[in-house]
């Protein structure tokens, strides 16, 4: 008791319950500080990994999803029509914006003296580096070509570089370069704890 009184001189004045509640709040505060620190460290590591090795970053995300599969298993089997409607509402409805909004004119006036960016030119080594980081077997785009074949057909790389430079200089981008497809894939029951109603 003498040690407790020494550590908490206001014990007799405030009362045991008040001091106990204060200590609880301090512990909760310290725990939150530690959680925020761990989250910041994790975020920093993930950002560094994403910059240096995207493949490893996404692989770690997949492993975390498998670890959290137990929580998602409790959810109901998704309805196909509801999923289709959900994604259709996102991708299929064109949005119209007010190009004459007052804030746009204010921004244009504010930045009218900024110099035009120098002409950007994509060279072959830079293109080769970016193609090398492409995922091999992810779902292909409208052209139907997987990243693996684009990597291996190195004779196409100069032509791709030339076409991208042409797009940037002319400002004309083909529609197929900005379009995509959304695939709804069911979980594979052979790869992890997946409920039987997903089969």
C-alpha positions in Angstrom: 0.0 0.0 0.0 2.9 2.4 0.7 4.2 1.8 -2.8 0.7 2.5 -4.3 0.4 5.7 -2.3 3.9 6.7 -3.4 3.1 6.2 -7.1 -0.4 7.8 -6.8 -0.3 10.6 -4.2 -3.8 11.6 -5.0 -5.2 8.2 -4.2 -6.8 9.1 -0.8 -8.0 12.5 -2.2 -9.6 11.2 -5.4 -10.5 7.7 -4.2 -9.6 4.3 -5.5 -12.2 4.1 -8.3 -11.2 7.4 -9.8 -7.5 6.6 -9.9 -8.3 3.1 -11.3 -10.3 4.7 -14.1 -7.5 7.2 -14.8 -5.0 4.3 -15.1 -7.4 2.4 -17.4 -7.6 5.4 -19.7 -3.8 5.8 -19.7 -3.4 2.2 -20.7 -6.0 2.6 -23.5 -4.3 5.7 -24.7 -0.9 4.0 -24.8 -2.4 1.0 -26.6 -3.9 3.2 -29.3 -0.5 4.9 -29.7 1.2 1.5 -30.2 -1.5 0.5 -32.7 -1.0 3.7 -34.7 2.7 3.2 -34.7 2.4 -0.3 -36.0 0.0 0.8 -38.7 2.4 3.5 -39.8 5.3 1.1 -39.9 3.2 -1.4 -41.9 2.0 1.3 -44.3 5.6 2.5 -44.8 6.8 -1.1 -45.5 4.0 -1.7 -48.0 4.7 1.5 -49.8 8.3 0.6 -50.1 7.5 -2.9 -51.3 5.0 -1.6 -53.9 7.6 0.7 -55.3 10.3 -1.9 -55.5 8.4 -5.2 -56.1 4.7 -5.0 -57.0 4.4 -8.7 -57.5 5.6 -9.4 -53.9 3.2 -6.7 -52.6 0.1 -8.3 -54.3 1.2 -11.8 -53.2 1.3 -10.6 -49.6 -2.2 -9.1 -50.0 -3.5 -12.4 -51.3 -2.0 -14.2 -48.2 -3.7 -11.7 -45.9 -7.0 -12.3 -47.7 -6.6 -16.1 -47.1 -5.9 -15.4 -43.4 -9.1 -13.4 -43.2 -11.2 -15.9 -45.1 -12.7 -17.2 -41.9 -14.6 -13.9 -41.4 -15.8 -13.7 -45.0 -17.0 -17.3 -44.9 -19.9 -16.1 -42.7 -21.3 -14.0 -45.5 -24.1 -15.1 -47.7 -23.5 -16.4 -51.2 -23.5 -13.3 -53.5 -26.4 -13.0 -55.9 -25.3 -12.9 -59.6 -27.9 -10.3 -60.7 -27.1 -8.0 -57.8 -23.4 -8.2 -58.6 -24.0 -7.4 -62.3 -26.3 -4.5 -61.4 -23.8 -3.1 -58.9 -20.9 -3.1 -61.4 -23.1 -1.8 -64.3 -24.2 1.2 -62.2 -20.5 2.0 -61.7 -19.1 1.4 -65.2 -22.0 1.8 -67.6 -23.5 5.2 -66.6 -21.6 8.1 -68.1 -21.2 11.1 -65.7 -21.9 14.6 -66.8 -20.0 17.5 -65.1 -20.5 21.2 -65.2 -17.5 22.4 -67.2 -18.5 26.1 -66.6 -18.4 25.8 -62.8 -17.1 28.8 -60.9 -14.4 26.9 -59.1 -12.9 25.7 -62.4 -12.6 29.2 -63.6 -10.9 30.2 -60.3 -8.4 27.4 -60.6 -7.7 28.3 -64.3 -7.1 31.9 -63.3 -4.9 30.8 -60.3 -2.6 28.6 -62.4 -2.6 30.5 -65.8 1.0 31.6 -65.3 2.4 28.0 -64.8 4.8 27.0 -67.6 3.8 24.2 -69.9 5.4 20.8 -69.0 8.3 19.8 -71.3 7.5 17.2 -73.9 7.7 13.8 -72.4 9.4 11.1 -74.4 9.3 7.4 -73.6 12.5 5.6 -74.4 13.0 1.9 -75.0 14.8 1.1 -71.7 12.1 2.7 -69.7 9.4 0.8 -71.6 11.3 -2.5 -71.2 11.5 -1.9 -67.5 7.7 -1.2 -67.1 6.8 -4.2 -69.3 9.0 -6.4 -67.1 6.8 -5.5 -64.1 3.7 -6.6 -65.8 1.8 -9.5 -64.2 2.1 -12.6 -66.4 -1.3 -14.2 -66.2 -3.8 -11.6 -65.0 -7.0 -11.2 -67.0 -6.1 -9.6 -70.3 -7.5 -6.5 -71.7 -9.7 -6.1 -74.8 -6.8 -7.3 -77.0 -6.9 -10.7 -75.2 -3.1 -10.8 -74.8 -1.7 -11.8 -71.5 1.3 -9.9 -70.0 3.5 -13.0 -70.4 3.4 -12.8 -74.2 4.0 -9.1 -74.2 7.1 -9.7 -72.1 8.5 -12.5 -74.3 7.8 -10.9 -77.7 10.6 -8.4 -77.3 10.5 -7.5 -81.0 7.2 -5.7 -80.2 8.7 -3.4 -77.6 10.1 -0.7 -79.9 6.8 -0.6 -81.8 4.8 -0.2 -78.6 7.2 2.6 -77.5 6.7 4.4 -80.8 2.9 4.1 -80.6 2.8 5.5 -77.1 5.0 8.4 -78.0 2.7 9.1 -81.0 -0.3 9.1 -78.7 1.3 11.6 -76.4 2.4 13.9 -79.1 -0.9 13.9 -81.0 -3.1 13.8 -77.9 -5.3 11.2 -79.6 -5.8 8.0 -77.5 -7.7 5.1 -79.0 -10.8 4.1 -77.1 -9.6 0.5 -76.5 -6.7 1.9 -74.4 -9.0 3.4 -71.9 -11.7 0.7 -71.8 -11.7 -2.5 -69.6 -13.7 -5.4 -68.5 -14.8 -6.5 -65.0 -14.8 -10.2 -64.2 -16.6 -11.7 -61.2 -14.6 -14.8 -60.3 -15.8 -17.4 -57.7 -13.3 -18.6 -55.1 -11.5 -21.8 -55.9 -12.5 -24.4 -53.2 -9.2 -26.2 -53.6 -7.1 -23.2 -52.5 -8.0 -22.4 -48.9 -10.9 -22.6 -46.6 -13.8 -21.8 -49.0 -17.4 -22.7 -48.0 -19.2 -25.4 -50.1 -21.8 -23.0 -51.3 -19.2 -21.2 -53.5 -18.7 -24.4 -55.6 
